Amino acid sequence: MTMSNTGGRRKPPTIHDVARVAGVSRGTVSRVLNGGHYVSPAAQEAVNAAIRKTGYVVNRHARSLITGRSDSVGFLLTEPQEKLFEDPNFNVLLRGCTQALAAHDIPLLLMVAGTEDERRRIMRYITAGHVDGVLLVSSHSGDPVAEQLRDAGVPLVQCGKPMGLGSKVSYVAADDRDGARDMVRHLLSLGRRRVGVVTGPLDTPGGVDRLAGYKEVLTEAGVAIDDRLIVSGDYSRASGEAGAERLLERAPDMDAVFVASDLMAQGALTALRRAGRRVPEDVAVGGFDDSAAATESVPALTTIRQPYDRISNEMVRVLLAQIGGEDPAAVILPTELVRRDST
């Protein structure tokens, strides 16, 4: 029960209180709360100052009834749940997107859909209007989620280039191909010529583009591409270990390996150590991501830094613009070679 100031608990401030303190109409306050359209900068600043002074808190439920929006965004990971805890990149992206949305006072809902049943349930939830848009992470070729969301008219931004949907879906991506090129150039600059690769999943854009960058640089350098030096992984530590073992069996003279994620590179280091190969003296190792796995490895990994803070901020910026009515957009961000002890 709401009490008067003299009878108990203080009555919470209302939109009328904000209007009175700001010296504007209730309608102006309402327009500021719903996006600031047709409001002068001076009036908007007066309303924001009044909100801070009065401690007014927006009634999200009431506003959603008026605007038809939920004032929340979904973070959808289309991978098995254990990947969320194993792969540090997902947590970095989740934290970055949460912080970027917090600046707009928008909560982020984490959704994991690694199975067909989970995808069906989450698609029903999303298309029922419980979120205003979706940040989609780790989509594979043949995964119907991006296409289903697009066809349902749900604002969507994918992390990484979508496969097969072209310009119809917004995305933000690091330049995977150029990052791979930088790493392989670096390995060749060390005098290494038998350079192996453990790719990412080849049904993902990152897996395809990093392999393409590897091949391009070898071809430019006049180094023959040897299929025995190419194996694929799934970005897990175990697949990196198994991949390095296969490379050593197929090409014992391998003197360098580009591993398409830091987590897989940790596994590769384990396999090399077990085989008695010194890193970097016998085999130079390069990773990709510059995640916590790179600095925790022994030796510390030379790697390609993905700008995760910028990726998160751009994903949120593009999604909010799309929710506001703008067309799909694509953003590709540069990567950076980080030299450490493994090369």
Secondary structure, 3 states (H helix, E strand, C coil): CCCCCCCCCCCCCCHHHHHHHHCCCHHHHHHHHCCCCCCCHHHHHHHHHHHHHHCCCCCHHHHHHHHCCCCCEEEEECCCHHHHHHCHHHHHHHHHHHHHHHCCCCCEEEEECCCHHHHHHHHHHHHHHHCCCEEEECCCCCCCHHHHHHHCCCCEEEECCCCCCHHHCEEEEECHHHHHHHHHHHHHHCCCCCEEEEECCCCCHHHHHHHHHHHHHHHHCCCCCCHHHEEECCCCHHHHHHHHHHHHHHCCCCCEEEECCHHHHHHHHHHHHHCCCCCCCCCEEECCECCHHHHHCCCCCEEEECCHHHHHHHHHHHHHHHHCCCCCCEEEECCEEECCCCC
